[in-house]
Amino acid sequence: MELVYYKGLQDEPYTTVDVICEYTGVTRHAVMVLINRYKNDLSDLGVLSFEMTKPSQGSNGGRPKKIYHLNEQQATFLITLLDNTPKVKEFKKLLVKSFYQIKAELDERKIHRQVNKVVNISFGDVIKTHYPDSKHAYSNFHRLAYKYALGVTPKQIKDQRHTDDPQSALTSDESARLERAKQQISLFIQDGHDYEDIKAKMFADI
């Protein structure tokens, strides 16, 4: 189980009640009691958001479960309310490291995203210049870049990573590979190659 999650580049990283229970050994009921008791204090540290999860398949009914998403400050505050057992102390250290690592990864991905915006403008301009009357040229070459760089299409990224913006779901390494693929395709287009020829050349060495 991961300690810290995030949905998109602009969203705040968070942990959950389930993570806290898993790593501290505290019961879910006890953690939920603390959240409800100190809800106003937690809300002062950010929006106290949550999601409702459906009962697992195969279970006999059951009520949906509320999963709170706690940002770094909320999680830190909540942990101070727990007994300072060895497991709780170890979890504190792990959680601090995890939030730091996730924020560093997000910062790096934001930088790559800005670079890719510039590349996308150039990529789009090249396609528009050479295929001014084609309605599907950009989407075809865009999909080709994803398929070559990552082995999946933008739609598959959306489905697999549960996002409406496949670009924001990419790691920094994936973004860099996608950028290189777009640059390579742009050069082929400018050299006068058509889509099928470019596709064959891109995958010739794979």
ZAPA-738842 format. One record per residue: x, y, z of N, C-alpha, C, O in turn; residue in three letters. Coordinates in steps of 0.02 Angstrom, whole numbers, plus 32768, in hexadecimal, padded with zeros to 4 digits. Layout:
REM residues N
XYZXYZXYZXYZALA
...
REM end
This chain:
REM residues 206
802A7FC48000800080008000802C803E8000805980458029MET
801F806C7FD2804380AB7FD1802D80D7800B7FF580D18024GLU
805A81028021804A812E805A8029816E80447FFE81898066LEU
803E81888009802681CA7FF2800E81C47FAA802C81A17F82VAL
7FD781E67F9B7FB981E37F587FAF822A7F3E7FB4825B7F63TYR
7FA1822F7EFD7F8C826E7EDF7F66825D7E9F7F7182297E81TYR
7F3A828A7E8B7F10827E7E507F2C82A07E127F2982837DDBLYS
7F4682DB7E187F6083007DDF7F97832F7DF57FA483377E30GLY
7FB8834E7DC47FF183787DD37FDE83B37E00800783CA7E29LEU
7FA283CC7DF97F8E84077E1F7F6B83F57E607F5884217E87GLN
7F6183B47E6D7F3E839F7EA97F6F83937EE27FA883807ED8ASP
7F57839E7F1F7F8283977F5A7F8A834D7F6B7F5883287F6CGLU
7FC783377F7A7FD182F17F8F7FAB82E37FD07FA083107FF8PRO
7F9682A57FD97F70829480157F7E824C802A7F9682238002TYR
7F6E823D80687F6D81F980807F2681EA80977EFB82168097THR
7F1981AC80AC7ED5819980BE7ED2817981037F0581678120THR
7E968172811C7E8B8151815C7EA4810981587EC180EF8188VAL
7E9780E881207EAC80A281197EF8809B811E7F11806C813CASP
7F1D80CB81017F6680CA81057F7D80D1814E7FA880AD8166VAL
7F5F810181707F70810D81B77F6480CF81E17F8E80BC820AILE
7F2C80AF81D67F1B807381FC7F4C803A81EC7F6380168219CYS
7F5B803281AC7F877FFC81967FCC800181B67FE87FCF81CBGLU
7FE7803E81BA802C804681D080348054821B806B804C8237TYR
7FFE8068823D8003807682857FE5803F82B07FF5803982EBTHR
7FBA801582917F997FE182B87F5D7FFA82DF7F3E7FD48304GLY
7F4C803A82D67F11805782F77ED2804382CF7ED480418292VAL
7E9C803482F27E60801F82CF7E41805882A87E4A809382B8THR
7E1C804782737DFB807A824A7DC980A182747DC280DD826CARG
7DA6807E82A07D75809F82CA7D9680D582F57D7B810C82FCHIS
7DD080C583127DF280F6833D7E08813383167E02816B832EALA
7E21812882D97E38816082B07DFC818B829B7E0081C9829CVAL
7DC5816B82887D89819082737D6C81B982AD7D5381F082A3MET
7D70819D82EA7D5981C283257D818202832E7D668237833CVAL
7DC381FD83247DEE8238832A7DDF826C82F47DDD82A88301LEU
7DD4825482B67DC48282827F7D8382A7828D7D7F82E48283ILE
7D51828482A47D1182A482B27D1682D482EE7CF5830882F0ASN
7D4082C1831F7D4782EB835A7D6C832C834A7D5D83618366ARG
7D9D8327831D7DC78361830E7DBC837A82C67DE9839582A7TYR
7D80837082AE7D71838282697D7D83CC825C7D9783DE8227LYS
7D6A83F7828A7D74843F82807DBE8451827B7DD2847A8252ASN
7DE7843282A57E2F843E82A37E4D842682627E7784478244ASP
7E3783EC824B7E5083D0820C7E3B83FC81D17E61840681A1LEU
7DFE841781D57DE58442819F7E0C8484819C7E1084A38167SER
7E27849A81D57E5084D681D67E9184CD81AF7EB184FD819BASP
7EA4848E81A47EE3847E81837ED8846C81397F0784578117LEU
7E9B847581217E8C846680DB7E47844680D57E2984328106GLY
7E2F844180987DEE8421808C7DF283D880A07E1E83B3808AVAL
7DC583C280CB7DC4837D80E17D9B835480B07D5F834880BALEU
7DBC833E807A7D99831B80447D9782D080517DBC82B6807ASER
7D6A82AE802E7D63826680377D4482487FF87D29826C7FCEPHE
7D4782077FF37D2481E27FBF7CFE81AA7FDF7D0F81928015GLU
7CC981947FBD7CA2815C7FD67CB2811F7FAB7CAE81217F6EMET
7CC580E87FCD7CD580AB7FA97C9C80797FB17C7E80737FE6THR
7C8E80557F7B7C5980247F7D7C717FE47F9E7CAD7FD67F9ELYS
7C457FBD7FBA7C597F7C7FD77C797F517FA27C657F537F68PRO
7CAA7F297FB57CCD7EFE7F857C9E7ECA7F687C6E7EB67F88SER
7CAC7EB57F2A7C847E837F097C867E427F317CBA7E2E7F4BGLN
7C4E7E237F347C4B7DE37F587C367DEB7FA07C237DBA7FC1GLY
7C387E2A7FBA7C227E347FFF7BD67E3780017BB67E4A7FD0SER
7BBB7E2480397B727E2380407B5A7E6880557B537E778091ASN
7B4D7E9280247B357ED580337B6C7F0080507BA37F048034GLY
7B5D7F1F80887B8F7F4B80A77B857F9380927B6B7FA1805CGLY
7B9B7FC080BD7B93800780B07BD18022808E7C088009809AARG
7BC9805680647C05807780467C318092807E7C1980A680B3PRO
7C72809380727CA280AA80A47CBC80EF80927CCE80FB8058LYS
7CBF811B80C37CD9815F80B77D25815E80C17D3D814B80F6LYS
7D4A8172808D7D92817480907DA981BD808F7DA581DE805BILE
7DC181D680C77DD9821B80CA7E1D822180A77E4781F580ADTYR
7E26825980837E66826A80647E8682A1808F7E6D82D98091HIS
7EBC829180B17EDC82C080DF7F1C82DB80C07F4982B680ACLEU
7F20831E80BC7F5E833B80A27F95833580D67F8A8319810CASN
7FD0834D80C5800A834380F17FFF83608137800E83408169GLU
7FE4839D813A7FD983BD817B7FA4839881A37FAB838E81E0GLN
7F6E838581817F38836181A47F50831E81BF7F41830C81F8GLN
7F7682F981967F8F82B881AB7FBF82C081E57FBD82998215ALA
7FEB82F381E2801C82FE82177FF8830F8259800A82F5828ETHR
7FC5833A82557F9E834C82907F7C830F82AD7F7C830482EAPHE
7F5D82E682827F3882AC829A7F67827A82BC7F54825C82EFLEU
7FA3827182A17FD2824182BF7FE8825783047FF5822E832FILE
7FEB829A830F7FFF82B283527FCB829F83877FD982A083C3THR
7F8F828F83717F59827C83A07F5B823283B27F39821D83E0LEU
7F84820C838E7F8A81C4839D7FBD81B883D37FEA81E183DFLEU
7FB7817F83F57FEA816C8426802E816384028031814983CBASP
8063817A842280A5817B840380C78137840980FC81318428ASN
80A9810583EA80C580C283EB80FF80BE83B8810580EA838ETHR
8129808A83BC815F8082838B8145808183438164809D8316PRO
810B8060833780EF805D82F380D980A282DC80E280B382A2LYS
80BC80C9830980A6810C82F780E2813882E880E0815E82B7VAL
8117813483108153815C83048173814A82C181888176829BLYS
8176810982B1819380F482728168810C8237818381208203GLU
8126810A823F80F98122820B8102816D81FF80FF818481C6PHE
810C81938234811781DB822D815281E881FE814D821281D0LYS
818981C5820981C481CE81DF81B681BA819781C981DE8168LYS
81968181818E8186816A814A8158819A8125816181A780EALEU
812881B6814A80F881E3812A811982248115810B823E80DFLEU
8145823F81408169827D812F8192827280F08192829C80C3VAL
81B6823A80ED81DF822A80B281B48222807481C6823A803ELYS
817B8201807B815081F580428133823680268131823F7FE9SER
811C82638052810282A3803B813982CB8017812C82E97FE3PHE
817582C9803281AD82ED801381BB82D17FCE81C482F77F9ETYR
81BE828F7FC881CE826F7F888198827D7F5481A8828A7F1AGLN
8159827A7F69812282867F3A812482CF7F22811A82DC7EE7ILE
813082FE7F4F813283447F3B816D83527F0D8167837B7EDFLYS
81A583317F1981DF83397EEC81CF831D7EA781E2833C7E75ALA
81AE82E47EA5819A82C67E65816982F37E40816E82FB7E03GLU
8139830F7E648108833C7E45812A837A7E28811A83907DF1LEU
815983967E4E817E83D17E3581A383C17DF481A383E97DC6ASP
81C283877DF281E883737DB681B983697D7C81C9837B7D43GLU
8180834A7D898150833E7D538132837F7D39812383857CFEARG
812983B17D65810F83F27D4F814084147D20812C84337CEFLYS
8181840D7D3081B584297D0481B284087CBF81B3842B7C8CILE
81AE83C67CBE81A983A17C7F816A83B47C59816A83B87C1CHIS
813483BF7C7E80F583D17C5D80FB84147C3A80E2841D7C03ARG
811D84457C5A812884867C3B8152847E7BFB8144849F7BC9GLN
818584547BFF81AE84477BC3818484297B8C8189843B7B52VAL
815983F97BA0813083D77B6E80FD84067B4F80E983FC7B15ASN
80E784397B7480B884697B5780D9848C7B1C80BA84977AE8LYS
8119849E7B24813E84BE7AEE8145848E7AB4813C84A17A7AVAL
815684507AC3815F841C7A90811D84107A6B811C84087A2EVAL
80E6840F7A9280A484037A738091843A7A438073842D7A0FASN
80A384787A53809584B07A2680BB84A579E4809E84AB79AEILE
80FB849579EA8123848979AF8109844C79898103844D794CSER
80F9841779AD80DF83D97991809E83E7796B809483D27932PHE
8071840C798C8031841D796D8039844A79308016844178FEGLY
8067847B7934807384A878FB808F848378BF807C84917886ASP
80BD845478CC80D9842D789580A384057871809F84047834VAL
807883E57899804283BD787B801183EA78557FFC83D9781EILE
7FFF842278737FD0845078537FEC846B78117FC7847377E1LYS
802D84797811804D849477D4804D8461779C804184737762THR
805C842277AC806383EF7779802283CA7769801C83A97735HIS
7FF183CE77977FB083AD778C7F7883DF779B7F4E83D177C6TYR
7F75841777787F44844B77887EFC8436777F7ECF8453779FPRO
7EEF840577547EAA83F277467E9583B177687E5D8399775EASP
7EC1839477907EB2835477B07E96836077F77EB683817820SER
7E5B834478047E3C834C78467E5A831C78797E56832778B5LYS
7E7882E678607E8E82B2788E7EDA82AC78937EF3828178B7HIS
7EFF82D6786F7F4882D0786F7F6582D878B57F8F82AF78CAALA
7F50830B78D97F6D8317791B7F5F82DC79497F8D82C3796ATYR
7F2182C5794D7F10828E797A7F35824F79677F4982287992SER
7F3D824379267F618207790F7FAA820979247FC581D8793FASN
7FCB8241791880128247792A801B824A7976804C82307991PHE
7FEC826A79987FEE826E79E17FEA822779FF800F82167A2CHIS
7FBC820079E47FB481BB79FB7FF1819179EB800681667A11ARG
800E819E79B1804B817A799D8084818879CD80AA815B79DELEU
808B81C779E180C081DA7A1080B981B47A5280E9819B7A6EALA
807B81B17A6C806E818C7AAA807E81427AA2809E81237ACCTYR
806781267A6A807080DF7A5E80BA80CD7A5980D0809A7A74LYS
80E080F87A37812780EB7A2F814D80F57A71817680CB7A84TYR
813F812C7A948164813C7AD1815181127B0D817C81007B35ALA
811081027B1380F780E27B5080D6809E7B4580C9807A7B75LEU
80C9808D7B0580AA804D7AF7805F804C7B01803F80177AFCGLY
804180867B0F7FF9808C7B197FE080CC7AF8800780F97AEAVAL
7F9F80D07AED7F80810B7AD07F6B813B7B087F6681267B42THR
7F5D817B7AF87F4481A97B2B7F04818E7B4D7EFC81977B89PRO
7ED8816F7B267E9A81547B437EAA811D7B767E8A81197BABLYS
7EDA80F37B667EED80BE7B947F0B80DA7BD57EFF80BF7C0BGLN
7F3281107BCE7F4C81327C0A7F12814B7C357F1281427C72ILE
7EE1816A7C157EA681837C3A7E84814B7C607E7381537C9BLYS
7E7981127C3E7E5680DA7C5D7E7F80BA7C947E6580AA7CCAASP
7EBF80B07C877EEA808E7CB87EF880B77CF67EFC809C7D2DGLN
7EFE80F97CED7F1281247D257ED981507D3E7EE3817C7D68ARG
7E9D81447D237E6081667D3B7E6881B27D3B7E6281D37D6FHIS
7E7681CD7D007E8082157CF97E62822D7CB77E5C82067C87THR
7E4F826B7CB57E36828A7C777E6E82AB7C517E6582BF7C17ASP
7EA882B17C707EE182D37C527F1E82A37C537F4382A27C84ASP
7F28827C7C1D7F5E824B7C1E7FA3826A7C287FCE824A7C46PRO
7FAD82A77C107FEE82C77C18800082D17C61803A82C77C75GLN
7FCF82E37C8A7FDD82F07CD17FE982B07CF8800382B27D30SER
7FD782777CDB7FDF82377CFE802382177CF0803381E37D0CALA
804B82367CC4808B82197CB280C182297CE580C0825F7D04LEU
80F081FB7CEE8129820A7D18815982377CF2815082427CB6THR
818B82527D1381BA827E7CF181E082597CBA81EE82757C85SER
81F082197CC7821381F17C9481E681E57C5881FD81E97C1FASP
81A781D77C64817881CB7C2D816E820B7C04816A82087BC7GLU
816A82447C27816182847C04819D82927BD6819582AA7B9ESER
81D982837BEF8215828F7BC7821682627B89822982787B53ALA
820282237B92820081F47B5981CC820A7B2681D782057AE9ARG
819382237B3E815E823B7B10817682787AEA8169827F7AAFLEU
819A82A57B0C81B582E17AEC81E582CD7AB381E182EA7A7CGLU
8211829E7AC0824082897A8D821C826A7A51823082747A18ARG
81E882447A5F81C282257A2881A1825B79FC81A1825579BFALA
8186828E7A1B816682C379F5819882EA79CB818A82FD7992LYS
81D382F579E88207831779C2821D82EE798582288309794FGLN
822182AC798F8235828079588201827F79218211828178E6GLN
81C1827C7935818B827C7904818A82BE78DE818082BE78A1ILE
819482F579018196833778E181CB833A78AA81BF83557874SER
8205831E78B9823C831E7888822982F4784B823783097812LEU
820A82BB785581F58291781D81C182B577F281C382B177B5PHE
819282D77813815E82FC77ED817E833277C2816D833B7788ILE
81AD835677E081CF838C77BB81FA83727782820983967752GLN
820E83327787823483147751820882F97719822182DE76E8ASP
81C683007722819782ED76ED817B82A676F1815B829076C2GLY
818582837729816A82407730812182427744810C826E7769HIS
80FA8212772B80B3820F773F80AB81E5777E80DC81C97798ASP
806D81E17797806081C077D78077817777D8809B81637806TYR
8064815077A58075810977A580C180FF77A280DC80D277C1GLU
80E2812A777C812B81267775814C813677B8817B811477CEASP
8132816B77D9814E817E781A81438147784F816F81387876ILE
8107812B784E80F780F4787D812780BA78738140809E78A4LYS
813480A8783481618070782681A88080783D81CA80557859ALA
81BE80BE7832820280D27847820880D37893823B80BF78AFLYS
81D580EC78B481D780F078FE81DE80AC791E820280A3794FMET
81BA807B790381B88039792281E98008790481EA7FCE7916PHE
8212802078D482407FF378B182747FD578DF82897F9C78D6ALA
82887FFB791382BE7FE4794082A47FC4797F82CB7FB279ABASP
82617FBD798582447FA179C2823C7F5579BB82257F3379E9ILE
REM end
